[in-house]
Amino acid sequence: MHKKNLNVNHGQDLKVNNQSGLIENGNYIASPNCDDRPNHELPGLVVVHGISLPPNQFAGEGITQLFTNQLNPKEHPYYETIQGLRVSAHALIRRDGQIIQYVPFHQRAWHAGLSEYEGRERCNDFSIGIELEGTDTTPYTAAQYASLSKLIKGLWSAYPTLKQKQVVGHNDIAPGRKTDPGEYFMWDSLNRLLQKD
């Protein structure tokens, strides 16, 4: 796994190549847990998630191992309960703001599960899933909000289908089943950053 830090906290724009579906000069670790969107539909929704592996622990390799099917069930008791799970997100934003991309944005990542948005089911078909390293009960970091806003702006520029600028939480598309990104996620802070030029 080749790693390259992507620091987006110093004012520079983040660019997404809409041909490759990748963040330009970004850190890309390919996940096998993806496929083509039905009818090659372009994304029209951004879904924000929260994740930590092991639960309530940060900075390890568990998330990348999960998204690349390399999680060792013997490393932590919780891993035994998710053994064989095949999931992914388009990108992960670490606590320090580093972005790791796993799936090209024009492809379908397996992040939403059973879901519905504005009467349409199977949100994976038309959404982009962005995971934030965190928990429902832990505040996210300023670096994460900065990176998230820059990534979303980059996606808006790359995909005109996101022109309605729809950004929701996992809990919004799977109420009662999912609670992330959780009560500590500050939507007002994200919205303020998204409104800045």
C-alpha positions, 0 to 999 in steps of 0.5 A, spaced: 500 500 500 503 506 497 501 512 502 502 519 500 499 525 505 494 529 502 494 536 506 488 540 504 489 545 510 493 550 507 488 554 503 489 550 496 484 547 492 482 540 492 481 537 484 477 531 482 479 528 475 472 527 473 475 522 468 479 517 472 474 519 478 480 520 483 483 526 487 489 529 483 495 527 487 491 524 492 492 518 496 489 512 493 488 505 495 484 501 491 478 497 494 475 491 491 468 492 494 466 496 488 462 496 481 459 500 476 453 504 477 447 502 474 447 505 467 453 509 469 449 514 472 453 520 475 453 521 483 448 526 485 448 525 493 454 526 498 453 521 504 457 523 510 459 517 515 463 516 521 467 510 523 472 507 527 476 501 527 477 498 532 471 501 535 472 508 539 480 507 537 483 512 532 489 512 527 490 504 526 490 501 519 483 497 521 479 501 516 483 501 510 484 493 512 476 493 512 475 496 505 481 492 502 478 485 505 485 484 509 482 485 516 485 479 521 479 477 525 484 475 530 487 482 531 481 484 535 475 481 538 470 486 534 473 484 528 471 477 529 463 479 528 465 483 522 469 477 518 467 477 511 463 483 511 465 486 504 464 494 504 467 500 502 467 508 502 469 512 496 474 516 501 476 516 508 478 523 512 483 521 518 483 525 524 488 529 522 485 531 515 488 526 511 484 523 505 485 516 503 481 514 497 478 507 496 473 507 490 473 512 484 467 517 485 464 515 478 464 508 481 459 505 486 462 504 493 458 499 498 457 504 503 450 505 504 446 499 505 439 499 505 437 506 504 432 511 501 433 518 499 427 522 497 423 516 495 429 513 491 432 506 494 439 503 494 443 510 495 449 506 493 447 507 486 447 515 486 451 517 492 458 518 494 460 516 501 465 519 505 467 516 512 470 521 517 474 517 522 470 518 529 464 516 533 457 518 534 460 521 541 466 524 539 467 531 536 470 531 529 476 535 528 477 542 525 482 538 520 476 534 518 471 539 517 476 543 513 478 537 508 471 535 508 469 541 505 474 542 500 473 535 498 465 536 497 467 543 493 472 539 489 466 534 487 461 539 486 466 542 481 467 535 477 460 533 477 455 537 475 450 532 477 451 534 484 449 541 482 443 541 487 449 540 493 445 535 497 449 533 503 446 528 508 448 523 514 448 516 513 442 517 519 438 521 514 438 515 509 438 509 513 434 512 519 433 507 525 438 503 522 444 508 522 446 513 527 452 516 524 456 521 523 452 522 530 450 528 534 457 531 535 457 532 527 457 540 526 453 541 520 453 548 521 460 548 521 460 544 515 455 549 511 459 555 513 466 552 510 462 550 504 459 557 503 466 560 503 469 561 496 
